[in-house]
Amino acid sequence: MKFHSMKMDEINKIIRDLWCSTYRGQDIEYVEIRSDVDENSSAGVRRVYNYRVVMVKGDTALDMRGCCSAGQKVLASLIIRLALQETFCLNCGILALDEPTTNLDQDNIESLAHALVEIIESRSRQRNFQLLIITHDEGLVELLGRSNYIEHFYRICKNQDQNSEITKCSINSLSSYLH
């Protein structure tokens, strides 16, 4: 039980830090994961926990389920995944995000890009680290490309025979393409 509460504290600290540095709204100070022991579980000697994500403003904590926007839900989900990865996968070489900007407004997309660049910076000395982002949001790719860490990306398009073609592109080519 001590290990569980220690890890939950660690995860929630990372979630809080990422939320405060990423979320641009004023209605939620931070989010966290709360856990309760399931006393009715038939798991024997093992404890069973029920988890829920709450949003906190002042002294009030509300379950996020059913009380937040789609963008807030997506951002909380991404931040929780990043916190879990940071806590449990310290030597993990790859972080994959699929369409991370879905339902995010422009301010939160920019903040997410900034948070991802900070993760890239903190992992830049880790020999095997790779960030894989699957996205249609070329604005996000451009924002990430403004850092000193991203030099190229891969564009996947269908050719005339409807087969996928993968092209390695310079990040600089995207900037000129968008403007």
N, C-alpha and C positions, 0 to 999 in steps of 0.2 A: 504494500500500500504506500510506503514511503517513496519507493521508486516511481510509482504512478503519479503521485502528487508533485514530485520533483520534476518529472517530465512535463506534466501539464502546466506547471509554473513557467518552465522554460519555453514551451510552445506559446503560451499566452503572452509572454513578454515579447517574443518575436512578432506575433500577430499585432499586438498593440503598437509596436514601433513601426511596422510596415503600414498599418492602417493610418496612423497619424502622419506619416510622411507621404502617403499616397492619396488618401481620400480628400477631396476638396469641398465637400458639403459641410454644413454647420450643424446638421441635425443629429449626428452620431459622433460622440467623442472617440470611442474605440469599440472594437468587437472582441469577444473572447469565447472560448469553448468552456462550457460548464459540464461537469459530470456528476452523476448521482449513482450511488450503489443500488442495484436492483435487488431488493430484499426478497422478492418473490421468485427469484431465479432458482432453477433446479440444477445448477451447475456443480453442486457439491461444495468442495472446499474452495474452489476458485471464485473470486469475486467477479460479478458481471456489472458493467457500467453502462449507463444510458448517457449519451452525449447530446448536447444541444448548443447551438450558436446563439449568443445573445448580443444585442447592441446596447451600449451604455451611453447615457447622457445624464450628467450630474449623478444623483443618487438612484436613478431609475434604470433598471435593466429589463429589457423586453426580448422575448424570443424573436429572432429574425424571421422565422417561418411565418409567412402571411402578413408581416408588418413592414416589409421593405420593398424597394423597387427592384426591377430586374437587374439594373446596373449595379446596385448595392450588393445584390446576391452574387453576381458574377465576380465582383471585386473581392468580396469576402471569401468566396470559394478559392480564387487565385491566391490570396494572401495566406489562407489556411494551408493550401498545398505547398506554398513556398516555405512556410514555417515548419511543416512536417518534414519536408525535404532537408531543411537546414538542421533540424534536431536529430533526425534518425539516419541521414545519408551523408555524413560528412565527407566521406571519400567516394561518394557516388559521382561518376564521371559525366552523367548526362541529365539535363533537365529539359523536359519536353512540355510545351504549352500549345494546345490546339485552339485556335481562334480566341485568344485571350481578351480581345477588345469587344467581344459581342455584348451589346447593350450598355457599353460605357459611353459617357459623354466625352467631349474633347478634352476638358480639363483633367478628367480621370485617366484618359488614355495617355496624356502627356506625363502625368504623375507615375503611371505604371511603367512607362518607358524609362523614366528616371530611376525608379526602384530596380528595374531589371539591369540597368547600366551599373548601379551600385553593387548588385549581386555579381555581375561579370567582373567588376573591379576587384571585389573581395576574393573571387575565385581565380583570378588571372594567373596566380602563381601555382595553382593546382594543375599538374601536368595533363591530366586526362579530362578536364572539364570541357563540356560542350553544351551549348544552349540551342535547342531546336524549337523554332517557333513556326507553326503552320498558320498562315494568315492570308486573308485577302486584303488586309488593311495596309496599303503601301505607305500611308502616313506614319504608322507605327514603325515600319521598317526604316523609313527615313529618319525618324526621331532617334532610333537606336543607332543608326549609321552616323549620327553626329558625334558619337563617342570615338575614342581612339582605338576601340577594340574590334570593331566590325568593319571588315574590308570588302566583303562580298556576300551575296545571297544567291539563292537558286530560284529561278522562275520556272514554273511548270505550266506548259500550255499544250493544247491539243493541236496536232498538225492537220492537214487536209484529209488524212485517212483516219482521223479521230484517235490517233495514238498519242500518248503523252510524250512530250519532248522536254528534257531538262536542260536548262541553260544556266551556266554560271555567269553572274553579272557583277560588275563592280558596283559598290554602294554609291559611287559618284554618278553612275549612269541613272540611278533612280531619281536623284535630286534634279537632274536636268529633265527627266521624263515628267516629273510632277509639276514643274514650273514653266 
